[in-house]
Amino acid sequence: MNKFVNPFSDYGWKKIFGSEVSKDLIISFLNEVIQQEVIVDITFRNVEMLGLKQDQRRAVFDIFCENEKGEVFIVEMQKSRQKYFSDRVLYYASFAIQQQSMIVKEKLEKEPDERIRKRWNYHISKVYVICVLNYIMEPSRSEKYRWDIVRMDRELKIPFSETLNEIYLEMPKFVLPLHECDTLYKKWLYVLNNIEIMERLPEELNNQIFRKLKSIVEVERMTPDQRLEYELSLSVERDLSAALDTSFDDGMEKGVEKGKVEGKAEEQRLIAANFKKKGINIETIAQCTGLSVEEIDKL
């Protein structure tokens, strides 16, 4: 058993970043990732949002919080590649944007003064979506591990709007050794990538933030119930991974078998076509190749 919890497990991620006890950790992490002091305090919000209509899909966030200025922060940890993941991120962000407008409009509707009720001008506070990916999105793209996405003019290559900010961190690409991690931001990435295999906290990480992190993720500090919950979460993830691998292998085997069958059929069609050119009776060709008379007629 490792000494520290795996931060890329659902249990570990929420343990580190998803509770009031660890609020200072998520504030530190977000400020470093966004690379400006945008958060002094945060309020955790309900991680589940429903669509505007009953039959619409819901959104369930890993971490969903808001700072004192009303800016929204969605933090997603993704363990494996998912088709259309960036589209899902955009869909999730739309919930946070819609909710802001609904809250503002509800407040204005309570105003007795009609002029005040009409004041909303579609101003939206910034929404940040930080996606920590434990995989590489597309190996051919680039060696860079961080992607900062905003609405941008295609020709001038300058931001058109920074209301929605998407940040993707491809963690397997972050390979700096600890002695080269010269900022708190890089140290955060190093810790997330390596703490599960650490035997102890290195001297370079001996500060208040990482001492607090260490105390939260030490396996030996867990209660028996917490230990069981963590082990069950790992077991579920392993079972899911094994099921996906099995499905992939089964698909490959079926694909190979299908290829063999199709190859054999094509071979028989070529033989039949050659026999037909030589004037051999179609019924005889059908008996020799197993093809139907109709198939041979079309050759």
N, C-alpha and C positions, 0 to 999 in steps of 0.2 A: 504494500500500500504506500502510495506517495505521501509526503508530509503535508502537501498543500492541495487544495481543491483545484480541479481543472476549471479555469475561468471560461472556457468555451463550452461548458455544459450549461444547460438551462438553469440548473440549481446554482452553479457557481456564479454565473453572470448576474443573476438576481440577488444573490448573496452579497456580491461586491458592490453593485450599483443600484439596487432596486428597493432600498428601505431607508427610513429616517435615520437609522443608526449609522448608515454609511453615506449620509448626505454630503459630508465634506469630500468624500472620494469622487462622487459623480461631478461635483462642482469643479474640483481640481482637474479631472479628466476632460470635461467639456471645455473649460477655459483653455487648456493646453491644445486640444484638438482644433478648436475654432481659432486659436492663436490671437486672442485678444480677451481682455478682462470683461466679458459680457455678463457674468453671473456673480452676484454677491450672495443671493439666497435663492432657493428653488422651492416650489410646491409640487409634490407628486400628485399626478392626476390619475383618474381611473384609466387603466390600460386598455379597456374595452370600449369601443365606440360603435354605435349602431348607425346604419344608413338613415337617410332622411325619410325613407319609406320602409314599411314593415318588411317588404320582400327584397330589400336591397342587402347586399353583403355587409357584414360587420368588419371592423378592423380591430385586431388585437396586437398591441405594441409590446415590445420587451420592456422598455422604459419610456415613460411619457411624463414630462415635467414642464414647468413654466417658471420663468424668473419674475423678479419684482416689476419688470417693465411690460409684462404680458407676452414676451417672446417665448415661443414654444420650442421644446427640444425633444425629438424622438430619437431614441438610441436602439438600433437593431443589431443583434448578433446573429450572423448566418453561418452555419457550420458547413453546408455543402452547396454546390452550385444548383441554382434553381432557374428554370426557364422564365424569361420575362421578369426577372427580379427587379430591375430598375423601373419597369412599369408598375410593379406592385408598390414600390417605394413612392412613386408619384401618386398612386391611388390612395395610399395611406396618408400622405401629406395633405391631400385634398380634404380629408376629414378634419384635420386641425385647422385648416383655413376656413372651412364652412362653419365650424363651431365658433370661431372668433366672430364671424359676421352675425351668427344667430344670437350670441350673447349681447353684442352691441345693439342689434335691432330690438331685442327684448327690453333692454334698458331704455332705449329711446321711446318705445311704445308706451311706457309708463309716464312719460313726460306730458304734463297738461298743455304745455305750449306747443302748438302745431309747428311753429318755426324751428323749434329745437328737434322735434320728431323727424324733420326732413333733413337734418344736418349730416347724416351719415354719408360719407363720400367714398366708401369702399376702401378706406385705409385699412391695411392689414399689418399687424405686427410680424416681425420676422419669424419664419419657421425654419428650424435647422433639423435635418435628418442625417444622423451619423450612423453609417453602416460599417460595422466591424466584421470583416469577412475572413473566415478561417479557410479560405481557398483562393485560387487565382481565377479571376473572372474570365479572361481570354489570354492564354499564354502568348499569343502573337502580338498583343497590343503594345506593351512597353515594359521596361524594367521598373518604372516608377510604381511605388506602392500606394500613393495617395492621389485621389481624384477629387477635385473641387468643381462642382457643377452649379452654374447659375444660368438664368436666361441671358443669352448673349446675342448681339448682332453678328450675323454670319460674316458680313463683309469687313466690318471694322474691328471685330474681335474684342469688343469692349462690352462690359455688362450692361444689359438693358434694364434689368431689375434684379435686386438682390433680396427680394422678399422671401423667396424659397431658396434655401441653400442645402445642397446635398454633398455630403462628404463620404467617400468610400475608401476604406483602408484595407488593402489586400495584405493581410498579416504574414502569409508565407513569404512574401517578397521582402519583408523587413528583416534583414540578416545582420545588422550592425552588432558587433560585439559590445559588451557593456562599457569598456573603457573608451569607446568612441561615441557613446551616448552623452553628449555634452549639454543637453537641455532636459528639462523635466518632461517635455512632450516625448522625446525619444526614449527616456527611461520608462515612461508609462507603456509604450509599445513593447519595449524589451521585457518588462515584467509580465505583461499579458501573454507574451509568447513563451516565456520560460519558467514562470513561477511553479508550475506543476512539477517540474523536474528538479527544482532546487532542493538542496539539503538544508540550506540556511539562507538568511538574507545577507547579501554581500554588503561590504562596508560602503560602497558607492550609493547604495539605496537606503542608507541609514538616516532617514529623515522622518518627520512626523507622519507624512502621508503614507509612506510605504510600511512603516511600523504598524500603523492602523490597519492597512490592508493585510499584513501578515497575521495580525491577531484575528482577523475575520475569517481567513481562509485556512488556518491551521486545522488539519483533520483531528488532531488529538484534543482540540478544544470543543469539538462538537459533542452535543448530548447524544445518547443512544438513538433517540428519535431522529435527530438531524442526520446522523450517520446513516441510518436506514433509508431516509428520504434521498440522500445523496447517492447511495449505492443503487437504489431503485431507479433513479433518474439516469444513471450511467448504463444500467442494464437495459432500460427501454431504448436508449440511443444505440447501444450495441446491437440489440435485436433488430431495430429498424435498419441499421447499416447492413447487417447480415442479410436481411430480407431483400434489400435493394440489390446487393451483390448477387444473390441467388437469382433474382428476376433477370438481371443483366446476363448472367451465365446461361440461364434457360433460353433467353432470347437469342444469344449468340449461337447456341446449339441448334435451335429451330431454324435460324437463318442459314446455317451451314447445311442442314438437312434439306431445307427448301431449295438451296442453291444446287445441291446434288440432283434433286428431282428435276428441277428446271433444266439443268445441264443435260441430263439423260434424255429428257423429252426433245430438246433441241437436236441432240445427236440422232435420235430416231427420225426426226423430220428431215434431216440432211440425207440420211440413208434412203428414206422413202422418195425424196426428190430425185436422187440419182437413179433409183430403180424405175421411176416414172419416165425419166428421160430415155431410158433404154427400152421402153415400150412394154415393160412387165405389167401383167394384169393387176388392176387396182386391188381386187380381192386378195390376191396373193401377197401384195405388198402389205395390206392390212394385217394379214395373218403373221407375217414375218416381223413387223415392227410394233404391233399392238395399237397402232393409230386407227382411227375410224375412217371409213370410206369418205365421209364428208371432209375430214381434215386433209386427206390426201388429194381430194379433188381441188382444194384451194391452193395447193402447192404449185 
